[in-house]
Amino acid sequence: MTDAPTDASLPVKRKRGRPAGRTPLQEESLRQTRAAILGATASLLSSKTYVETTIDDIIRTAGIGRTTFYLHFESKFALAIAIVDSIATDWHELFLELAAIPARDIEKLIAWIATLSDLYIDHGYVSQLAVQLPVFEPKFEERLQKDRNDLIDLLGQAGVGGFAIAARTPAGEPLSRERAQAHLLLVRLDRLCHDFSRGLLWSAEDMAIQVRLVAEELSAFLSLPATRRA
């Protein structure tokens, strides 16, 4: 009589199933859905305020369900942060161009400010959102401060004038004079470009004067030697 096969002698059957993780098709579907949410929100924010724009508006415009929305964003505020983050790379790259501009060349700095303003114009709903968020989402102020600190450190690593000195004082420690100057300058640039993009508050002549004044302030800060002691 033949012995019955033992478990050890039986061939191992491999379990069939889906591989771990998402498939490329699933990843693409998620990407398209996220893009639809961001696009719908951009469209709504072009004509409505942050407060007026509801999640119901967003899911209706994007053509998705509420569950799908929360699969991508835990809240409307999280979505707003993602929108602001969407231009972060362009913003950083433009500021890094300051490293190649002679610190005393006011005309080139004025042209650079015009380019920065164009970024605000091209993404008008983002700059409008950034102005509204601190009013309705107090935590956004903390986020703005972090973004400015990150930019100061980035420019400091690139050895850009006063930013190189400012970056020697780590974020979270008492402000050095240069880091405080850097924060104030970034706030001033942000406000100036926002006003420029709206084109409502000032005449062209008034804006030209303000742009030159900020360019002169930027020039003085960029002219600080990177070897200066903080």
Summary of the structure (lengths in Angstrom):
residues: 230
radius of gyration: 25.4
end to end distance: 92.7
largest distance: 106.6
contacts: 599
relative contact order: 0.10
helix: 69%
strand: 0%
